[in-house]
Amino acid sequence: MILKKSASDLEKMARAGALVAKMHEELAAALTPGMSTLDLDRIAEQVVVGAGAIPSFKGYRGFPATLCTSINHQIVHGIPSKDVVLDEGDVVSIDAGAIVDGFHGDSAVTLIVGGESAVDPAVATLVRETRNALWRGLEQVRDGSRLGDVGAAIEAVADRHGFGVVREYVGHGIGRSLHEDPSVPNYGRPGRGMKLTTGWAIAVEPMFNLGTAANETLDDGWTVVTADGAVSAHWEHTIAITPDGPVVLTARSDEPSHLLDSAIPQY
């Protein structure tokens, strides 16, 4: 069942989303070689708890941390650790969420330690185009569109570059619960699937691999990795369809929140 959000609900989700955006900005500013992923997690928790909010992930189904930190060939759900120390050229996907007044915000970024010049151009392209695919998907989130329109727009970017599209892990509805209906696949056919309507709030989150889409879960029961060891990238935003149009609730300072056609970024 799709749980539509009221104007009051979306105001709370906007506050949660703004806090998640702030968290990501502080993490990006702090990221340097020699940090551990646990260092990143501590920064994130300080941002969330310091604002009087609650980390969405910590304790969720037993997950032990505030962030998911997935390195290089790890796709998603990596567990922060003092033993995972970041080197220049590492690719780190950071998934973060926060609860404000009972409502969640959820967003993910993929950062390159040392910037694009520190990695092979193919890896830099993967990170950049996965972000591009996120925005192409967000562009389709409008009253009257269909879920297949969102997935097809995302998948088209991957197909253009030959990336593997992870199919087992998809976007989702979001609100009082971190994961609500509907599922939001990163693949599909235009004009197919459920019709989006005003009041929906969803998280769109493409995960692309430089190699194949095949993946497996490590013995920790959480960390998902590429089966062929190729690098993966993951970007995510929470977006709501309001009476005034679609609004990206987790937009950071370098991104638009209202999805006017002229404001949609090209990465």
ABEGO torsion letter per residue (X at the ends): XBBBBBAAAAAAAAAAAAAAAAAAAAAAAABBBGBBAAAAAAAAAAAAAAAGBBBAABGBGGBABABBBBBEABABGBBBBAABBBBBGBBBBBBBBBBBGGBBBBBBBBBBBGEAAABBAAAAAAAAAAAAAAAAAAAABBBGBBAAAAAAAAAAAAAAAGBBBBAABBBBBBEABABBOBBBBABEBBGBEBBBBBGBBBBBBBBBBABBABBBBBAAGABBBBAAGBBBBBBBBBBBBBAAEBBBAABBAABBABBBAAABBBX
